[in-house]
Amino acid sequence: MKIVALICRILLGLMFVVFGANILHDFMHMPMPPAGSQPAIFMGLFAPTGWIKVVGVFQLVGGLLVLLGRMTPLGLCLLAPVIFNILCFHLLLGVPGILPGAVAALLEVVLIYAYRGNFAGIFSTNATPTA
């Protein structure tokens, strides 16, 4: 499982480091959705407000944490809502190209399973504040 986790960690980390950096500094030009479509309206809200830059920072930081391996569980926690939003964007708005999001989700699930001991406290039913 260690080798599988390492491979998944490197793939997921690289994926989000590259795409997060692309959001912050546009070096891979992505085609815009057709004008007036739901995806275009949705993306039209993100870019002018700067919200897409916040998402890019979360992707970059989460990807670096997962890639470097020192704080992988924290990186996975940062990337989980981003991956969820990627999947919802493709599923709810009917945007083709869900495969990268599905691969990211699969890698995330494998890594959460591999690091499940680190997430035990999140699923505690009798949690109490630290004194």
N, CA, C and O of each residue as an XYZ file, in Angstrom:
524
protein
N       0.823     -1.199      0.000
C       0.000      0.000      0.000
C       0.861      1.254      0.000
O       0.432      2.300     -0.487
N       2.086      1.158      0.548
C       2.954      2.330      0.599
C       3.311      2.835     -0.797
O       3.349      4.043     -1.032
N       3.569      1.916     -1.717
C       3.936      2.316     -3.080
C       2.730      2.914     -3.797
O       2.862      3.911     -4.506
N       1.567      2.315     -3.618
C       0.344      2.855     -4.223
C       0.069      4.253     -3.678
O      -0.269      5.159     -4.440
N       0.210      4.435     -2.377
C      -0.017      5.747     -1.764
C       0.988      6.766     -2.282
O       0.627      7.915     -2.534
N       2.233      6.365     -2.444
C       3.255      7.276     -2.954
C       2.936      7.715     -4.382
O       3.038      8.897     -4.710
N       2.554      6.769     -5.219
C       2.205      7.086     -6.608
C       0.991      8.017     -6.648
O       0.990      9.008     -7.377
N      -0.034      7.698     -5.870
C      -1.239      8.534     -5.825
C      -0.921      9.927     -5.289
O      -1.451     10.923     -5.781
N      -0.065      9.991     -4.292
C       0.317     11.270     -3.700
C       1.047     12.146     -4.712
O       0.781     13.344     -4.812
N       1.954     11.552     -5.450
C       2.699     12.317     -6.457
C       1.776     12.768     -7.587
O       1.846     13.919     -8.018
N       0.917     11.881     -8.069
C       0.009     12.252     -9.161
C      -0.968     13.346     -8.745
O      -1.148     14.328     -9.466
N      -1.600     13.177     -7.580
C      -2.567     14.169     -7.121
C      -1.874     15.496     -6.820
O      -2.379     16.560     -7.179
N      -0.730     15.432     -6.167
C       0.004     16.654     -5.851
C       0.425     17.403     -7.095
O       0.228     18.615     -7.183
N       1.005     16.701     -8.063
C       1.419     17.351     -9.310
C       0.237     17.951    -10.054
O       0.320     19.058    -10.586
N      -0.867     17.204    -10.086
C      -2.058     17.679    -10.776
C      -2.492     19.039    -10.228
O      -2.753     19.968    -10.993
N      -2.565     19.149     -8.913
C      -3.061     20.386     -8.331
C      -2.008     21.485     -8.260
O      -2.358     22.665     -8.274
N      -0.743     21.131     -8.185
C       0.297     22.162     -8.253
C       0.287     22.806     -9.638
O       0.344     24.030     -9.754
N       0.214     21.990    -10.680
C       0.223     22.525    -12.046
C      -1.030     23.344    -12.329
O      -0.935     24.472    -12.812
N      -2.206     22.786    -12.033
C      -3.434     23.500    -12.362
C      -3.683     24.685    -11.431
O      -4.273     25.684    -11.845
N      -3.239     24.583    -10.183
C      -3.339     25.729     -9.282
C      -2.436     26.867     -9.728
O      -2.836     28.031     -9.707
N      -1.210     26.525    -10.133
C      -0.294     27.545    -10.654
C      -0.832     28.139    -11.953
O      -0.632     29.324    -12.220
N      -1.514     27.327    -12.762
C      -2.099     27.829    -14.000
C      -3.201     28.846    -13.728
O      -3.367     29.801    -14.486
N      -3.947     28.647    -12.660
C      -4.987     29.626    -12.320
C      -4.344     30.945    -11.912
O      -4.842     32.014    -12.265
N      -3.251     30.877    -11.178
C      -2.595     32.091    -10.699
C      -1.784     32.780    -11.793
O      -1.724     34.009    -11.836
N      -1.163     32.005    -12.674
C      -0.370     32.540    -13.787
C      -0.724     31.734    -15.027
O      -0.262     30.605    -15.194
N      -1.538     32.310    -15.889
C      -2.102     31.597    -17.036
C      -1.021     31.205    -18.041
O      -0.634     32.014    -18.885
N      -0.531     29.960    -17.953
C       0.451     29.473    -18.912
C      -0.103     28.354    -19.791
O       0.509     28.018    -20.804
N      -1.242     27.772    -19.430
C      -1.938     26.796    -20.272
C      -3.318     27.386    -20.555
O      -4.193     27.379    -19.689
N      -3.501     27.882    -21.742
C      -4.758     28.551    -22.060
C      -5.874     27.526    -22.202
O      -5.775     26.577    -22.978
N      -6.943     27.741    -21.432
C      -8.082     26.840    -21.462
C      -9.190     27.493    -22.272
O      -9.423     28.694    -22.136
N      -9.879     26.726    -23.116
C     -10.953     27.326    -23.920
C     -12.123     27.758    -23.029
O     -12.485     27.069    -22.075
N     -12.689     28.889    -23.356
C     -13.850     29.389    -22.606
C     -15.102     28.686    -23.113
O     -15.198     28.347    -24.292
N     -16.067     28.468    -22.212
C     -17.330     27.874    -22.652
C     -18.089     28.860    -23.553
O     -17.816     30.060    -23.528
N     -19.035     28.356    -24.343
C     -19.790     29.242    -25.233
C     -20.481     30.371    -24.453
O     -21.030     30.147    -23.374
N     -20.443     31.571    -25.011
C     -21.034     32.739    -24.356
C     -22.525     32.509    -24.103
O     -23.248     31.998    -24.959
N     -22.963     32.898    -22.907
C     -24.370     32.773    -22.540
C     -24.741     31.424    -21.947
O     -25.843     31.268    -21.420
N     -23.844     30.442    -22.020
C     -24.151     29.128    -21.455
C     -24.018     29.182    -19.934
O     -23.417     30.108    -19.390
N     -24.579     28.189    -19.256
C     -24.489     28.155    -17.796
C     -23.046     28.116    -17.308
O     -22.715     28.833    -16.364
N     -22.169     27.305    -17.913
C     -20.770     27.332    -17.469
C     -20.117     28.704    -17.672
O     -19.313     29.128    -16.842
N     -20.449     29.394    -18.754
C     -19.871     30.718    -19.004
C     -20.354     31.725    -17.964
O     -19.578     32.558    -17.495
N     -21.613     31.650    -17.611
C     -22.156     32.543    -16.584
C     -21.495     32.249    -15.243
O     -21.112     33.165    -14.516
N     -21.367     30.969    -14.924
C     -20.734     30.559    -13.674
C     -19.298     31.053    -13.601
O     -18.895     31.644    -12.599
N     -18.524     30.816    -14.650
C     -17.129     31.260    -14.680
C     -17.027     32.778    -14.748
O     -16.055     33.361    -14.266
N     -18.027     33.418    -15.344
C     -18.042     34.878    -15.411
C     -18.143     35.521    -14.040
O     -17.732     36.668    -13.865
N     -18.680     34.805    -13.072
C     -18.752     35.309    -11.702
C     -17.423     35.120    -10.966
O     -17.064     35.923    -10.104
N     -16.716     34.078    -11.304
C     -15.476     33.753    -10.599
C     -14.331     34.685    -10.952
O     -13.625     35.161    -10.063
N     -14.137     34.951    -12.233
C     -12.943     35.685    -12.674
C     -12.917     37.141    -12.206
O     -11.927     37.547    -11.599
N     -13.952     37.948    -12.457
C     -13.850     39.365    -12.100
C     -13.775     39.618    -10.587
O     -13.197     40.617    -10.160
N     -14.341     38.742     -9.791
C     -14.349     38.947     -8.342
C     -13.037     38.527     -7.687
O     -12.777     38.887     -6.539
N     -12.219     37.778     -8.396
C     -10.970     37.278     -7.836
C     -11.135     35.968     -7.084
O     -10.165     35.440     -6.539
N     -12.345     35.440     -7.048
C     -12.607     34.194     -6.326
C     -11.822     33.038     -6.929
O     -11.403     32.133     -6.208
N     -11.620     33.058     -8.244
C     -10.886     31.978     -8.895
C      -9.438     31.950     -8.408
O      -8.817     30.888     -8.370
N      -8.898     33.112     -8.036
C      -7.530     33.160     -7.502
C      -7.470     32.473     -6.133
O      -6.480     31.813     -5.814
N      -8.512     32.625     -5.334
C      -8.575     31.945     -4.031
C      -8.585     30.435     -4.239
O      -7.893     29.700     -3.536
N      -9.368     29.983     -5.199
C      -9.411     28.555     -5.529
C      -8.038     28.087     -6.000
O      -7.594     26.997     -5.640
N      -7.368     28.908     -6.804
C      -6.026     28.566     -7.279
C      -5.024     28.435     -6.146
O      -4.168     27.551     -6.167
N      -5.131     29.319     -5.149
C      -4.236     29.235     -3.990
C      -4.491     27.946     -3.213
O      -3.550     27.267     -2.804
N      -5.766     27.610     -3.011
C      -6.092     26.360     -2.311
C      -5.566     25.151     -3.089
O      -5.045     24.208     -2.493
N      -5.700     25.178     -4.403
C      -5.189     24.073     -5.210
C      -3.671     23.980     -5.109
O      -3.126     22.890     -4.937
N      -2.995     25.098     -5.211
C      -1.536     25.102     -5.171
C      -1.011     24.670     -3.801
O      -0.122     23.823     -3.718
N      -1.553     25.241     -2.737
C      -1.093     24.899     -1.384
C      -1.441     23.443     -1.048
O      -0.602     22.707     -0.529
N      -2.669     23.034     -1.341
C      -3.069     21.644     -1.091
C      -2.230     20.672     -1.891
O      -1.818     19.633     -1.376
N      -1.969     21.003     -3.158
C      -1.136     20.148     -3.996
C       0.287     20.044     -3.483
O       0.877     18.963     -3.504
N       0.853     21.170     -3.015
C       2.210     21.150     -2.465
C       2.282     20.315     -1.187
O       3.230     19.553     -0.995
N       1.286     20.458     -0.318
C       1.274     19.687      0.919
C       1.194     18.186      0.644
O       1.860     17.387      1.303
N       0.373     17.816     -0.332
C       0.249     16.393     -0.692
C       1.523     15.922     -1.383
O       2.014     14.832     -1.091
N       2.056     16.715     -2.281
C       3.243     16.328     -3.041
C       4.472     16.170     -2.147
O       5.239     15.220     -2.305
N       4.656     17.093     -1.218
C       5.833     17.044     -0.353
C       5.729     15.950      0.703
O       6.750     15.461      1.187
N       4.507     15.558      1.067
C       4.306     14.430      1.964
C       4.463     14.711      3.440
O       4.227     13.818      4.253
N       4.847     15.899      3.817
C       5.032     16.209      5.234
C       3.700     16.439      5.933
O       3.546     16.089      7.103
N       2.749     17.018      5.237
C       1.446     17.319      5.829
C       0.336     16.867      4.872
O      -0.597     17.617      4.585
N       0.453     15.659      4.398
C      -0.487     15.119      3.417
C      -1.938     15.164      3.886
O      -2.795     15.557      3.094
N      -2.274     14.781      5.139
C      -3.677     14.839      5.550
C      -4.265     16.260      5.474
O      -5.422     16.427      5.088
N      -3.487     17.268      5.833
C      -3.966     18.649      5.711
C      -4.187     19.009      4.245
O      -5.187     19.641      3.906
N      -3.268     18.614      3.382
C      -3.435     18.856      1.954
C      -4.675     18.179      1.404
O      -5.388     18.754      0.581
N      -4.937     16.956      1.855
C      -6.140     16.248      1.417
C      -7.400     16.968      1.884
O      -8.396     17.018      1.162
N      -7.354     17.525      3.092
C      -8.507     18.289      3.593
C      -8.731     19.557      2.781
O      -9.875     19.959      2.572
N      -7.670     20.187      2.326
C      -7.811     21.383      1.495
C      -8.315     21.035      0.093
O      -9.077     21.799     -0.500
N      -7.897     19.901     -0.429
C      -8.266     19.536     -1.799
C      -9.645     18.904     -1.911
O     -10.251     18.951     -2.981
N     -10.154     18.318     -0.845
C     -11.452     17.631     -0.913
C     -12.583     18.543     -1.397
O     -13.314     18.142     -2.302
N     -12.767     19.754     -0.842
C     -13.850     20.601     -1.357
C     -13.593     21.094     -2.779
O     -14.540     21.327     -3.529
N     -12.338     21.254     -3.156
C     -12.023     21.669     -4.524
C     -12.428     20.562     -5.492
O     -13.044     20.831     -6.523
N     -12.085     19.324     -5.164
C     -12.453     18.192     -6.018
C     -13.966     18.046     -6.087
O     -14.516     17.779     -7.156
N     -14.642     18.220     -4.955
C     -16.103     18.150     -4.940
C     -16.701     19.198     -5.882
O     -17.636     18.903     -6.626
N     -16.167     20.410     -5.851
C     -16.666     21.468     -6.730
C     -16.373     21.183     -8.196
O     -17.184     21.505     -9.064
N     -15.228     20.585     -8.477
C     -14.908     20.212     -9.855
C     -15.932     19.201    -10.367
O     -16.449     19.337    -11.476
N     -16.219     18.189     -9.554
C     -17.202     17.175     -9.961
C     -18.585     17.777    -10.126
O     -19.278     17.476    -11.098
N     -18.999     18.626     -9.188
C     -20.320     19.274     -9.295
C     -20.407     20.166    -10.528
O     -21.440     20.194    -11.196
N     -19.345     20.889    -10.836
C     -19.311     21.757    -12.017
C     -19.590     20.940    -13.271
O     -20.390     21.346    -14.113
N     -18.942     19.806    -13.399
C     -19.113     18.986    -14.589
C     -20.454     18.262    -14.599
O     -21.093     18.164    -15.646
N     -20.884     17.758    -13.459
C     -22.132     16.994    -13.413
C     -23.372     17.883    -13.491
O     -24.304     17.581    -14.237
N     -23.391     18.971    -12.731
C     -24.600     19.798    -12.657
C     -24.752     20.766    -13.821
O     -25.870     21.117    -14.199
N     -23.634     21.196    -14.388
C     -23.717     22.136    -15.511
C     -23.556     21.440    -16.859
O     -23.593     22.088    -17.905
N     -23.378     20.129    -16.832
C     -23.293     19.364    -18.073
C     -22.056     19.668    -18.893
O     -22.092     19.586    -20.121
N     -20.970     20.015    -18.237
C     -19.729     20.338    -18.946
C     -18.988     19.036    -19.232
O     -18.747     18.248    -18.318
N     -18.625     18.804    -20.490
C     -17.856     17.584    -20.784
C     -16.447     17.670    -20.203
O     -15.958     18.758    -19.900
N     -15.808     16.532    -20.051
C     -14.434     16.495    -19.566
C     -14.322     16.217    -18.082
O     -13.466     16.787    -17.405
N     -15.178     15.348    -17.570
C     -15.182     15.046    -16.134
C     -14.056     14.090    -15.738
O     -13.789     13.913    -14.549
N     -13.393     13.471    -16.718
C     -12.384     12.457    -16.414
C     -11.270     12.950    -15.481
O     -10.947     12.240    -14.529
N     -10.664     14.125    -15.700
C      -9.630     14.569    -14.746
C     -10.166     14.742    -13.329
O      -9.473     14.413    -12.366
N     -11.379     15.249    -13.185
C     -11.981     15.390    -11.860
C     -12.262     14.039    -11.219
O     -12.083     13.870    -10.012
N     -12.702     13.079    -12.024
C     -12.964     11.740    -11.511
C     -11.667     11.059    -11.089
O     -11.638     10.354    -10.080
N     -10.600     11.262    -11.848
C      -9.297     10.696    -11.482
C      -8.804     11.328    -10.180
O      -8.302     10.632     -9.297
N      -8.951     12.659    -10.066
C      -8.547     13.344     -8.838
C      -9.345     12.818     -7.645
O      -8.788     12.613     -6.567
N     -10.645     12.600     -7.834
C     -11.484     12.082     -6.748
C     -11.038     10.669     -6.354
O     -10.985     10.345     -5.168
N     -10.725      9.850     -7.321
C     -10.265      8.489     -7.029
C      -8.930      8.517     -6.271
O      -8.751      7.785     -5.297
N      -8.007      9.354     -6.717
C      -6.724      9.475     -6.022
C      -6.922      9.973     -4.592
O      -6.265      9.501     -3.663
N      -7.828     10.925     -4.427
C      -8.133     11.461     -3.093
C      -8.670     10.370     -2.174
O      -8.245     10.256     -1.024
N      -9.597      9.575     -2.677
C     -10.191      8.500     -1.868
C      -9.131      7.469     -1.485
O      -9.093      7.013     -0.342
N      -8.279      7.103     -2.427
C      -7.208      6.142     -2.126
C      -6.289      6.709     -1.047
O      -5.896      5.990     -0.129
N      -5.943      7.993     -1.150
C      -5.048      8.599     -0.161
C      -5.717      8.757      1.200
O      -5.069      8.576      2.231
N      -6.983      9.086      1.216
C      -7.696      9.168      2.502
C      -7.700      7.794      3.166
O      -7.525      7.690      4.380
N      -7.898      6.747      2.379
C      -7.852      5.397      2.930
C      -6.450      5.075      3.439
O      -6.296      4.502      4.517
N      -5.431      5.439      2.670
C      -4.055      5.148      3.069
C      -3.667      5.898      4.343
O      -2.881      5.394      5.146
N      -4.208      7.085      4.528
C      -3.897      7.912      5.702
C      -5.054      7.909      6.704
O      -5.197      8.849      7.486
N      -5.873      6.868      6.685
C      -7.091      6.824      7.508
C      -6.823      6.985      8.992
O      -7.669      7.524      9.705
N      -5.699      6.545      9.474
C      -5.365      6.704     10.889
C      -5.269      8.165     11.303
O      -5.555      8.507     12.450
N      -4.871      9.026     10.376
C      -4.760     10.455     10.659
C      -6.114     11.154     10.690
O      -6.223     12.271     11.196
N      -7.138     10.510     10.156
C      -8.468     11.107     10.116
C      -9.391     10.546     11.189
O     -10.573     10.889     11.220
N      -8.882      9.698     12.060
C      -9.718      9.046     13.068
C     -10.422     10.067     13.967
O     -11.587      9.877     14.318
N      -9.741     11.130     14.336
C     -10.333     12.136     15.214
C     -11.505     12.877     14.595
O     -12.398     13.332     15.310
N     -11.514     13.002     13.291
C     -12.609     13.705     12.620
C     -13.924     12.928     12.766
O     -15.002     13.518     12.847
N     -13.813     11.619     12.798
C     -15.020     10.782     12.855
C     -15.370     10.346     14.274
O     -16.167      9.427     14.466
N     -14.777     11.001     15.265
C     -15.065     10.676     16.663
C     -16.464     11.158     17.033
O     -16.844     12.286     16.718
N     -17.224     10.298     17.703
C     -18.586     10.652     18.102
C     -18.630     11.345     19.460
O     -19.607     12.027     19.768
N     -17.600     11.185     20.269
C     -17.571     11.772     21.597
C     -16.425     12.782     21.717
O     -15.645     12.727     22.667
N     -16.327     13.683     20.775
C     -15.234     14.639     20.754
C     -15.411     15.676     21.875
O     -16.517     16.140     22.155
N     -14.316     16.006     22.481
C     -14.321     17.038     23.526
C     -13.202     18.040     23.240
O     -12.188     17.682     22.640
N     -13.377     19.278     23.660
C     -12.325     20.257     23.430
C     -11.061     19.905     24.204
O     -11.122     19.303     25.276
N      -9.932     20.283     23.656
C      -8.663     20.053     24.344
C      -8.537     21.002     25.505
O      -8.796     22.197     25.366
N      -8.140     20.481     26.658
C      -8.048     21.317     27.860
C      -6.811     22.174     27.846
O      -6.579     22.938     28.783
